[in-house]
Structure formats: structure tokens, C-alpha cells
Amino acid sequence: MFVGDPRYQLVHVFNKEGVEVSFFGQAGMGPGEIRTPSSLYVDAAHRIYLADSLSGKVLVFREKMGIELPSFLHPDATSPR
């Protein structure tokens, strides 16, 4: 299970028993960085889509290693500086 944490600006990873086993992410507005994680989705290919409401981005990570894939920036959002 993946849980976005807006307070610490990262994603917690829990096992089936509800024990936190890992986390990933880094606070910021740059590529791969998280400000306000608002929703998560995991697709059939095990990619994690993280909507970041403050930056207007959708970040895409690989499930196994927390490796960031190319991000999508909402057209109305300001580019991170």
C-alpha cells in the first residue's frame, strides 16, 4: 500500500500487515520532487502515478525502486523554478 504524505512530502510504503517498510520522494518543486501529494494510482505495469496538487504535476514512479519516470506538468501550472 502506498500513502502520500503532504506533511513530510513523500510516499510511505506499507506491507499487507500495515507495517511501514519503506518510503520514497523528496520535498521540493523540481523534477521528481513532491510538494503536496493528493492522490495515488498504481497501474497494471506497477507504475505509481502521484498527483501533486500544489505543483500541478503528475509524477510517475516505478513500484520496485521508487525510480522516477518522466513527469507530466498540467498546462495551467507554472513550471517549477
C-alpha positions as CSV (number, residue, x, y, z in Angstrom):
1,M,0.0,0.0,0.0
2,F,1.2,3.5,-0.9
3,V,0.2,6.6,1.1
4,G,1.1,10.1,0.1
5,D,2.2,12.3,3.0
6,P,1.8,16.1,2.4
7,R,3.3,16.9,5.8
8,Y,6.7,15.2,5.0
9,Q,6.3,15.5,1.2
10,L,6.9,11.8,0.5
11,V,5.2,8.5,-0.1
12,H,5.1,5.8,2.6
13,V,5.1,2.1,1.6
14,F,3.3,-0.4,3.8
15,N,3.1,-4.2,3.6
16,K,-0.1,-6.3,3.8
17,E,0.1,-6.2,7.6
18,G,0.1,-2.4,7.7
19,V,3.7,-2.1,8.7
20,E,5.7,0.7,7.0
21,V,8.5,-1.0,5.1
22,S,9.9,1.9,3.0
23,F,9.3,5.4,1.8
24,F,10.4,7.5,-1.2
25,G,10.3,11.0,-2.5
26,Q,12.0,14.3,-1.8
27,A,10.4,17.6,-0.9
28,G,10.6,20.4,-3.5
29,M,9.3,21.7,-6.8
30,G,12.0,20.3,-9.1
31,P,11.8,17.2,-11.3
32,G,10.8,14.2,-9.2
33,E,10.3,16.3,-6.1
34,I,7.0,16.3,-4.1
35,R,5.1,19.3,-2.5
36,T,1.6,18.2,-1.8
37,P,0.8,14.6,-2.8
38,S,-3.0,14.5,-3.2
39,S,-3.8,11.1,-4.8
40,L,-2.0,7.9,-6.0
41,Y,-2.8,5.3,-8.6
42,V,-0.9,2.1,-9.4
43,D,-1.4,0.7,-12.9
44,A,-1.1,-2.9,-14.2
45,A,2.6,-2.3,-15.1
46,H,3.3,-1.4,-11.5
47,R,3.9,2.3,-12.2
48,I,2.8,4.7,-9.4
49,Y,1.1,7.9,-10.5
50,L,1.3,10.6,-7.9
51,A,-0.8,13.8,-8.3
52,D,0.9,16.8,-6.7
53,S,-1.8,19.4,-6.3
54,L,0.4,22.3,-5.3
55,S,2.9,21.9,-8.2
56,G,0.2,20.8,-10.7
57,K,2.3,17.8,-11.7
58,V,1.7,14.1,-12.0
59,L,4.8,12.2,-11.1
60,V,5.3,8.6,-12.2
61,F,7.5,6.2,-10.3
62,R,8.4,2.6,-10.8
63,E,7.0,0.5,-7.9
64,K,10.0,-1.6,-7.1
65,M,12.7,1.0,-6.6
66,G,10.9,4.4,-6.3
67,I,12.6,5.4,-9.5
68,E,11.1,8.5,-11.1
69,L,9.9,8.3,-14.7
70,P,9.2,11.4,-16.8
71,S,6.6,13.7,-15.1
72,F,3.6,15.4,-16.6
73,L,3.0,19.1,-15.9
74,H,-0.5,20.4,-16.0
75,P,-0.7,23.0,-18.8
76,D,-2.1,25.6,-16.4
77,A,0.6,25.1,-13.8
78,T,3.6,27.2,-13.5
79,S,6.9,25.4,-14.3
80,P,8.9,24.7,-11.2
81,R,11.8,27.1,-10.7
